[in-house]
Each structure stands twice: as C-alpha cells, then as structure tokens.
Amino acid sequence: MKKSTAYFALALVIGLAFSCKKDESTTTTPSLGGLDLEETPVPYVAPGTKVILKADVSSIYTSDGKTPEEAIGLYWLVDGESYRDTTTRDIKASNPEFSYTANETGSVTIYCHAFTKGYTNTSVSVSFSAIDPETSVSGITGETSVIDGNKYYVTNIDGTTWMANNLYGTQSGISFYLSSVTDSFLGRFYTWEEAVTACPEGWKLPTAQEWDALGTDACALMVDAAVLDKQIWPYWPGMEITNTKKFNAIPAGYVDRTGGDSNVQGYSSYAIFWTATEADNDASLAQYRYIYSDNPEVQKGNGGKTSLALSVRCIKN
C-alpha cells in the first residue's frame, strides 16, 4: 500500500509539472481595436440611394501597446461575403470612402475590417434598410381617405374622426432622420408652433381633453406594424397590442432639436404626440401624450415648444 501511494504521488507531481509548463507556453495573439465609422447611414433609405461610409481610424490601438511594424489596411464586406471592396493596404497613405447602392428593398449590413500582420483583425459594422413604403410596411390597416392630396387612414372613435396615421405631406415639419422615404408611415415631426397650424383645412390639432377622451389603454391604440417583416414595437411581456380603436400608433420617436433636426430619439420605444393645450404656469411648454413600449397606459407630459419636435394626429372639426 505504501509503495502504491508513492507511485501515485510521483505521477501527480509529474502531471502538475507538465500542466504548468503547458500553461506557461500558451500565448495569445495580440489584436487591433478602436476602429469606428465617421458617420452612420440613416436607418431607412429609398432603393437606389448611394450610401457612403468612411472609416474613422484615428483611435485604432493594439492590445499589446506596441506599434505594428507592418502597415494597417482596411477591407469592406457587405452582408458577410457578398461583396468585397478593393483592399486598402495602408490607411496612413490612403483612407478612401466606401460606397454601396442598395438597388432592391431589403436590409443590408456593411462590415469594415482593419488588419495588419501579427495581429487579430478588428471590425465595425452598420445596418440599414432600403424600403418602399407601399410594399415594405405591413400591419397598418383601416379606412383610407385622401386629405390635402395625401393618403391617410382614418378612424371614428366615440363620434370623433381621427387621422389613424401621423401627419405628413406638409411644408413644415421634419422627416425621420431627414429622409422623406418614411414620411407616409412614420409621419413628420413638428415643433408645437408648427403643430397648431399644420393640420389640413377642416382638421385641427386635438386638445389635451380630446386626447384624454381616447382613454388610458395604450394597447388599444398601438398597432403591431412591421418594416420588412421586423416588428416596430418591441415585444414586452404583459403588453398585448390590440389596436382595437384602429388608431395605428407606431413608435416613431421624437426629435430633440437641441442636437439638430436629425437627432431622432426613442424610435421603436415612443409614440409621442402634441396636444393643442399649453402647459399650466409655463408659456414655453405645451402638453403632450405618449405611449411607451413597456407601459400599458397612455402617459402625460410637458415639452418645450421649440426644443422638441413630435408627431401630430389631427381630428376633424
């Protein structure tokens, strides 16, 4: 028994020695990091739109803190392997723009890779969709009407006729990311001063009281719409979207104009609408009503008349 124990102990020591030696000899290839894009494309474009990208290489670093001996280059891929651009061999000498045109409707992902000898590549990607609102958007339904030369859905709720999609087709207002391809289903965003005069003849901006007459059931106002079969409202447990009032509320988000007219916030999370009612005790604010993706009740708030641009629904006079 003692002899067997000794052999076992010796084998254990040898095994540990080999194990430690193996760990000590293991090395990890250093990698590149910090690659970015100077600008990203808007989420939706019309087919045939040329998307131009340029790599931001100013913050590329190496994981080992050394400067690579070889030049750092770039290459671009569209949807993985479907398209590869001419490789840029040395970004210090040349960092050309990359352009891609999506001629058909569909979603596109573009990858940019930085590479050099002796280091693992780093990459950055961006996605966007080329859409035709007539064929790419689904789920929004109802009675249609031509108002001021534009097609709208309309719905009658407790004796009041409402537009059942967001106001668009006006001289005022801001398109989603300044891209008009989305106007007919996301609508345009308006400051409060624009909103109070934007509705077509025979229609008006509803008051806070008229909004509140719709009730507090957010799910009865939300529509389970999709773009290229991807749902716009995200799924949340306990939120059963019914659209029983055929209101077709979709989460277009809003524009925070303090960051510029393309500063869209809250897309796929918020449907937020101006009312015609000013805020109590503050002439610079007006009331709005909003739906948030994980809250089953319609919410209330006040916003800056000029700093925010929100969606607009009109009701018939």
Secondary structure, 3 states (H helix, E strand, C coil): CHHHHHHHHHHHHHHHHHHHHHHHHCCCCCEEECCEECCCCCCEECCCCEEEECEECCCCEECCCCCCCCCCEEEEEECCCCEECCCECCCCCCCCCEEEECCCCEEEEEEEEEECCCCECEEEEEEEEECCHHHHEECCCCEEEEECCEEEEEEEECCEEEECCCCCCCCCCECHHHCHHHHHHHCCEECHHHHHHHCCCCEECCCHHHHHCCCCEHHHCECCCEECCEECCCCCCCCCCCCCCCCCECCCEEEEHHHCCCCEECCCCEEEEEEEEECCCCCCEEEEEEEECCCCECEEEEEECCCEEEECCCEEC
